[in-house]
Amino acid sequence: MKVVHLRTAKALKGNRSRSFQLVTPETVRAEQMLVTLVEVLPGGSTPPHKHGPEVESVYFILEGKGEAISDREKRLVGPNAAVFFPSGSKHGIRNTGKGKLRYLSIHVPPYDIESLYKTWEGALLTLGG
């Protein structure tokens, strides 16, 4: 068993957002999944993006409001909602509320998340861990 605490997790910086690396090949040697906690400030987003053709993704909304995007579909989401993105879909989410949007981001199988963040404006910023 391995335990990763949020306060010591590496965080990647995005568009007014941070992605805390919790369960990854690097943190716990996970081979089959990637789990991060994402915090998005008002007006910020996880820009629409794709992973490898085999990666399925889920965002589980913990706090706040947002607009989830999958290919051409858009849906408003809030706390306690699970949003599934099929493999190969272009997906993302933007904070539409006045407070912080927090969600768990789960991907199976894992992918190179640091390379993805490096392609976004704001590049890569390591905090903690």
SEZAVEX-148320 format. One record per residue: x, z, y of N, C-alpha, C in turn; residue number from 0. Coordinates in pm, 1 decimal, decimal comma, padded with zeros to 6 digits. Each point is the difference from the previous one (the first is absolute). Layout:
<sites>
(site (X Z Y) (X Z Y) (X Z Y) NUM)
...
</sites>
This chain:
<sites>
(site (00085,6 00000,0 -00118,4) (-00085,6 00000,0 00118,4) (00089,2 00000,0 00123,4) 0)
(site (-00045,5 -00071,7 00102,5) (00070,1 -00001,9 00128,4) (-00102,4 00024,6 00110,0) 1)
(site (00041,2 00069,3 00104,8) (-00086,9 00031,1 00113,0) (00067,6 -00049,9 00127,1) 2)
(site (-00074,8 -00072,7 00081,1) (00051,0 -00049,8 00127,4) (-00087,6 00059,2 00110,0) 3)
(site (00061,2 00065,8 00096,4) (-00073,2 00060,2 00111,9) (-00002,4 -00094,4 00119,0) 4)
(site (-00112,6 -00006,5 00065,4) (-00017,3 -00088,1 00115,6) (00105,2 00027,6 00107,5) 5)
(site (00030,8 00125,9 00023,2) (00092,8 00035,5 00107,6) (00141,5 -00052,7 -00023,3) 6)
(site (00035,5 -00031,4 -00124,2) (00134,7 -00050,9 -00028,6) (-00000,4 -00147,0 -00042,3) 7)
(site (-00117,6 -00061,2 -00004,1) (-00009,6 -00139,4 -00044,8) (00054,2 -00095,5 00106,3) 8)
(site (00065,9 -00105,8 -00044,5) (00044,9 -00105,8 00090,6) (-00122,9 -00067,0 00058,4) 9)
(site (00004,8 -00031,4 00130,4) (-00112,2 -00067,2 00066,3) (00046,5 -00133,2 00056,9) 10)
(site (-00077,8 -00103,9 -00024,3) (00026,1 -00131,4 00056,9) (-00091,1 -00017,8 00120,4) 11)
(site (00053,1 -00053,1 00108,2) (-00078,2 -00015,7 00123,2) (-00054,0 -00141,5 00008,9) 12)
(site (-00131,3 -00009,9 00031,9) (-00065,2 -00128,6 00016,9) (-00060,2 -00013,4 00138,6) 13)
(site (-00113,4 -00066,3 00009,0) (-00069,9 -00022,9 00126,3) (-00083,4 00123,1 00034,6) 14)
(site (00061,3 00094,2 00074,0) (-00063,1 00127,6 00033,0) (-00040,9 00073,5 -00126,8) 15)
(site (00086,4 -00010,2 -00103,4) (-00030,3 00062,6 -00128,0) (00128,3 00047,3 -00067,7) 16)
(site (-00019,5 00089,8 -00097,1) (00109,4 00045,7 -00085,9) (-00050,2 00001,1 -00142,9) 17)
(site (00085,8 -00041,9 -00092,5) (-00031,5 -00000,5 -00142,6) (00098,0 00093,3 -00069,6) 18)
(site (-00050,8 00113,9 -00048,5) (00083,1 00099,6 -00067,1) (00012,5 -00037,0 -00148,2) 19)
(site (00122,5 -00016,7 -00045,4) (00029,2 -00044,8 -00135,6) (-00007,3 00118,1 -00096,1) 20)
(site (-00107,7 00009,0 -00078,5) (-00021,5 00114,3 -00088,3) (00041,3 -00029,2 -00143,9) 21)
(site (-00068,8 -00092,3 -00064,1) (00028,7 -00034,9 -00139,4) (00051,5 -00143,2 -00001,4) 22)
(site (00129,8 -00014,3 -00016,4) (00063,6 -00131,8 00003,6) (00108,9 -00005,5 -00107,2) 23)
(site (00049,4 -00119,8 -00028,0) (00113,1 -00006,8 -00092,9) (00119,8 00083,4 00048,7) 24)
(site (00017,8 00009,9 00131,4) (00112,9 00075,7 00053,9) (-00023,5 00151,0 -00002,4) 25)
(site (-00121,5 00045,6 00031,6) (-00023,8 00144,2 00012,3) (-00016,5 00070,3 -00133,7) 26)
(site (-00069,7 -00062,5 -00093,7) (-00026,9 00065,7 -00128,8) (00028,4 -00091,1 -00119,8) 27)
(site (00059,1 -00115,6 00027,9) (00028,0 -00100,9 -00102,9) (-00127,2 -00055,8 -00063,4) 28)
(site (-00105,3 -00009,4 00081,7) (-00126,3 -00057,5 -00048,1) (00023,2 -00145,9 -00039,0) 29)
(site (-00050,1 -00038,2 -00113,4) (00015,8 -00137,3 -00047,9) (-00127,9 -00081,5 00013,7) 30)
(site (-00114,7 00066,1 00008,9) (-00127,1 -00070,7 -00005,0) (-00085,9 00011,7 00125,0) 31)
(site (00043,1 00079,7 00100,4) (-00083,6 00015,5 00119,1) (00082,8 00037,3 00121,2) 32)
(site (-00063,0 -00018,1 00116,2) (00055,5 00037,8 00129,1) (-00112,3 00070,5 00074,8) 33)
(site (00024,4 00122,9 00049,4) (-00100,9 00074,9 00075,6) (00063,4 00047,2 00130,1) 34)
(site (-00067,3 -00031,8 00110,8) (00045,6 00045,4 00130,8) (-00117,8 00062,5 00074,8) 35)
(site (00031,7 00083,8 00096,7) (-00100,8 00051,8 00092,5) (00025,4 -00068,8 00132,1) 36)
(site (-00101,2 -00067,2 00053,3) (00015,6 -00076,0 00123,8) (-00080,5 00066,7 00110,4) 37)
(site (00063,4 00014,8 00116,6) (-00065,9 00051,0 00119,7) (00006,8 -00108,7 00105,8) 38)
(site (-00116,5 -00034,2 00057,0) (-00008,4 -00105,7 00100,4) (-00063,0 00058,7 00126,4) 39)
(site (00069,0 -00011,9 00112,0) (-00052,4 00049,4 00127,5) (-00107,3 -00095,1 00053,3) 40)
(site (-00085,5 00048,1 00090,7) (-00101,9 -00087,6 00058,2) (00062,9 -00128,5 00054,8) 41)
(site (-00063,1 -00113,0 -00031,9) (00050,3 -00129,8 00043,0) (00106,8 -00058,5 -00089,6) 42)
(site (00048,3 00077,9 -00095,6) (00103,5 -00046,9 -00091,0) (-00058,5 -00063,7 -00125,1) 43)
(site (00089,5 -00052,6 -00083,9) (-00047,0 -00066,4 -00121,5) (00109,1 -00009,1 -00104,5) 44)
(site (-00044,1 -00028,8 -00120,4) (00086,3 -00054,3 -00103,8) (-00035,9 -00147,5 -00000,2) 45)
(site (00085,6 -00085,2 00055,8) (-00036,0 -00141,2 00018,3) (-00033,9 -00068,9 -00132,0) 46)
(site (-00088,0 -00100,6 00003,6) (-00031,0 -00074,3 -00122,0) (00128,5 -00053,9 -00064,2) 47)
(site (00010,9 00019,2 -00130,8) (00120,0 -00038,1 -00073,6) (-00035,7 -00022,8 -00146,9) 48)
(site (00092,1 -00058,9 -00073,4) (-00015,1 -00020,8 -00144,2) (00117,2 00064,3 -00072,1) 49)
(site (-00025,0 00036,5 -00124,8) (00106,0 00046,3 -00089,3) (00018,4 -00109,7 -00104,1) 50)
(site (00074,7 00029,2 -00104,5) (00013,6 -00096,8 -00108,7) (-00134,9 -00029,4 -00062,7) 51)
(site (-00011,7 -00111,6 -00069,2) (-00129,8 -00040,9 -00055,8) (-00056,6 00096,0 -00104,6) 52)
(site (00081,6 00092,4 -00050,4) (-00046,8 00092,6 -00102,6) (-00038,4 00137,3 00054,0) 53)
(site (00017,5 00025,1 00130,7) (-00020,8 00134,2 00056,9) (-00144,7 00020,7 00043,8) 54)
(site (-00065,9 00100,7 -00058,8) (-00131,7 00044,9 00044,4) (00020,3 00121,4 00090,1) 55)
(site (-00085,9 00014,6 00101,7) (00016,0 00108,9 00096,6) (-00131,7 00071,2 00025,5) 56)
(site (00010,4 00128,5 00031,8) (-00115,3 00081,9 00038,4) (00040,3 00083,1 00121,0) 57)
(site (-00087,7 00005,9 00100,9) (00014,4 00093,4 00110,9) (-00112,5 00101,7 -00016,7) 58)
(site (00035,2 00128,3 -00010,1) (-00100,4 00105,8 -00004,5) (00003,2 00071,1 00134,7) 59)
(site (-00108,8 -00013,2 00075,6) (-00005,4 00051,9 00136,4) (-00022,0 00151,5 -00002,8) 60)
(site (00091,1 00072,9 00061,9) (-00007,8 00145,7 00007,3) (-00060,9 00048,2 00131,3) 61)
(site (00031,4 -00070,9 00109,1) (-00040,8 00046,0 00132,9) (-00005,0 -00119,8 00095,2) 62)
(site (-00095,4 00001,7 00091,2) (-00008,1 -00102,7 00103,0) (-00087,1 -00118,1 -00038,3) 63)
(site (00001,3 -00101,9 00087,7) (-00080,2 -00120,8 -00020,2) (00088,4 -00122,1 00014,5) 64)
(site (-00033,5 -00103,0 -00075,6) (00079,0 -00121,5 00009,5) (-00077,5 -00122,0 -00042,7) 65)
(site (00061,6 -00115,4 00022,8) (-00054,3 -00126,8 -00046,1) (00097,7 -00055,1 -00103,5) 66)
(site (-00045,2 -00003,9 -00126,2) (00081,4 -00055,5 -00107,9) (-00021,2 -00150,5 -00005,1) 67)
(site (00108,6 -00072,2 -00026,6) (-00003,0 -00146,1 -00003,8) (00055,5 -00045,7 -00134,0) 68)
(site (-00072,8 -00089,3 -00065,4) (00046,5 -00061,1 -00124,7) (-00033,2 -00147,4 00006,2) 69)
(site (00104,4 -00082,4 00010,3) (-00017,1 -00143,1 00022,3) (-00090,5 -00019,2 00122,0) 70)
(site (-00118,5 -00057,5 -00014,7) (-00087,2 -00023,4 00116,8) (-00108,4 00107,4 00016,4) 71)
(site (-00004,3 00096,8 -00088,0) (-00103,1 00104,2 00004,7) (00048,5 00121,0 00079,2) 72)
(site (-00090,3 00059,0 00081,0) (00029,9 00120,2 00077,7) (-00109,1 00102,8 -00026,3) 73)
(site (00040,3 00127,5 -00017,8) (-00096,0 00107,7 -00022,2) (00043,9 00123,7 00075,0) 74)
(site (-00096,2 00070,1 00063,0) (00028,7 00128,3 00062,0) (00004,0 00106,1 -00109,1) 75)
(site (00099,9 00087,4 00007,1) (00017,2 00103,6 -00102,3) (00028,5 00133,8 00066,7) 76)
(site (-00029,4 00107,9 -00073,3) (00023,5 00135,0 00049,0) (00037,1 00092,1 -00114,6) 77)
(site (00003,7 00131,2 00026,1) (00044,3 00097,1 -00099,1) (-00072,5 -00010,6 -00133,5) 78)
(site (00077,0 00022,8 -00106,1) (-00047,0 00003,5 -00139,0) (-00039,0 -00137,0 -00054,0) 79)
(site (00047,6 -00106,7 00062,6) (-00025,2 -00135,9 -00049,3) (00127,4 -00053,5 -00064,8) 80)
(site (-00016,5 -00065,5 -00113,8) (00110,7 -00068,9 -00067,3) (-00018,7 -00149,6 00021,3) 81)
(site (00103,5 -00065,2 00050,8) (-00004,4 -00143,6 00026,5) (00095,6 -00068,2 -00097,5) 82)
(site (-00053,2 -00088,0 -00085,1) (00081,5 -00070,3 -00099,6) (00033,3 -00140,0 00050,1) 83)
(site (00127,4 -00036,0 -00009,8) (00046,7 -00133,5 00036,7) (00054,3 -00067,4 -00126,1) 84)
(site (-00061,3 -00110,9 -00043,1) (00047,6 -00067,4 -00121,2) (00140,2 -00056,9 00018,0) 85)
(site (00067,2 -00021,3 -00110,1) (00133,8 -00058,6 00004,9) (-00005,3 -00134,9 00070,4) 86)
(site (00102,4 -00025,9 00079,1) (00009,2 -00126,3 00072,6) (-00076,3 -00005,6 00130,4) 87)
(site (-00080,3 00103,2 00032,0) (-00078,3 -00003,3 00124,4) (00088,3 00035,8 00119,3) 88)
(site (-00034,3 -00056,8 00115,2) (00064,1 00037,3 00125,7) (-00085,9 00111,6 00058,1) 89)
(site (00057,0 00117,7 00016,9) (-00079,6 00115,8 00038,0) (00072,0 00087,8 00101,8) 90)
(site (-00078,3 00084,5 00066,9) (00053,1 00094,5 00097,2) (-00111,9 00086,9 00052,4) 91)
(site (00032,3 00082,8 00097,6) (-00100,0 00088,2 00059,0) (00042,9 00033,6 00142,5) 92)
(site (-00098,3 00014,4 00088,9) (00030,9 00042,7 00136,4) (-00086,3 00119,9 00035,7) 93)
(site (00056,6 00087,7 00079,9) (-00069,9 00119,4 00043,5) (-00097,2 -00038,6 00111,0) 94)
(site (-00128,8 00022,8 -00023,5) (-00103,0 -00031,1 00099,6) (-00054,7 00126,2 00066,2) 95)
(site (00052,7 00116,2 -00039,4) (-00050,7 00125,7 00053,0) (00083,2 00054,5 00114,7) 96)
(site (-00038,3 00120,2 00044,2) (00069,3 00066,8 00109,5) (00105,8 00097,1 -00050,8) 97)
(site (-00005,2 00031,3 -00129,6) (00097,1 00090,4 -00060,0) (00088,5 -00073,7 -00099,2) 98)
(site (00082,9 00076,0 -00067,7) (00092,4 -00054,4 -00098,0) (-00075,5 -00048,9 -00124,6) 99)
(site (00040,1 -00113,3 -00053,4) (-00049,0 -00051,3 -00128,7) (00105,1 00036,8 -00104,2) 100)
(site (-00041,9 00070,1 -00106,4) (00091,7 00039,5 -00108,6) (-00057,1 -00050,3 -00131,6) 101)
(site (00086,3 -00062,3 -00080,2) (-00044,8 -00046,3 -00130,2) (00113,9 -00001,3 -00100,9) 102)
(site (-00037,6 00017,1 -00126,7) (00094,4 -00019,2 -00109,3) (00001,7 -00147,7 -00032,3) 103)
(site (00117,7 -00054,8 -00017,6) (00018,5 -00139,9 -00033,9) (00062,8 -00004,4 -00139,3) 104)
(site (-00070,6 -00060,1 -00095,7) (00043,1 -00002,2 -00139,4) (00016,7 -00144,9 -00043,7) 105)
(site (00113,8 -00030,6 -00061,7) (00029,8 -00137,0 -00042,7) (00050,9 00000,2 -00143,5) 106)
(site (-00052,5 -00091,9 -00080,5) (00040,8 -00013,4 -00139,3) (00023,0 -00147,3 -00029,2) 107)
(site (00116,3 -00039,9 -00047,0) (00123,5 00077,6 -00010,6) (00064,2 00018,2 00138,2) 108)
(site (00106,3 00081,3 00007,4) (00065,5 00021,7 00128,8) (00067,8 -00127,1 00050,0) 109)
(site (00024,6 -00003,6 00129,7) (00070,6 -00112,8 00061,7) (00098,6 00055,9 00101,7) 110)
(site (00079,9 -00084,7 00060,5) (00101,4 00042,4 00096,8) (-00063,7 00019,9 00137,3) 111)
(site (-00052,4 00118,2 00024,2) (-00072,7 00029,2 00123,6) (00091,9 -00001,7 00122,5) 112)
(site (00126,1 00039,3 -00016,6) (00090,5 00000,7 00115,0) (00023,0 -00141,3 00053,4) 113)
(site (00009,4 -00097,5 -00088,2) (00016,4 -00139,5 00044,4) (-00122,5 -00046,1 00078,3) 114)
(site (-00119,5 00040,5 -00045,9) (-00122,4 -00036,4 00071,7) (00002,5 00057,5 00142,1) 115)
(site (00031,4 00128,2 00012,6) (00000,7 00063,3 00132,1) (00104,6 -00060,8 00092,1) 116)
(site (00111,2 -00045,1 -00055,8) (00104,8 -00062,4 00081,7) (-00048,7 -00129,9 00063,4) 117)
(site (-00099,1 -00064,5 -00060,4) (-00050,4 -00125,8 00055,9) (-00095,5 00023,3 00116,6) 118)
(site (-00050,1 00122,0 00015,7) (-00095,2 00030,6 00106,4) (00071,7 00042,0 00127,0) 119)
(site (-00067,0 -00020,7 00112,0) (00053,5 00046,5 00127,6) (00016,5 00151,4 -00007,2) 120)
(site (00105,6 00048,9 00056,6) (00029,9 00142,1 -00008,5) (00100,5 00026,6 -00109,4) 121)
(site (00019,8 -00100,6 -00087,3) (00097,7 00005,5 -00108,7) (-00010,8 00127,9 -00081,3) 122)
(site (00112,8 00054,1 -00039,1) (00003,4 00112,3 -00092,8) (00060,9 00121,0 00068,8) 123)
(site (-00068,4 00111,9 -00008,7) (00052,6 00123,8 00055,3) (-00010,7 00105,6 -00108,0) 124)
(site (00108,3 00063,6 -00030,5) (-00000,9 00104,1 -00102,2) (-00007,1 00136,3 00067,7) 125)
(site (-00101,1 00076,8 -00039,1) (-00016,2 00136,6 00049,7) (00003,4 00093,3 -00120,3) 126)
(site (00046,0 00119,7 00016,2) (-00002,2 00096,2 -00109,3) (00086,9 -00044,2 -00115,3) 127)
(site (-00037,5 00046,5 -00119,6) (00058,2 -00028,0 -00128,0) (00136,2 -00047,3 -00003,2) 128)
</sites>
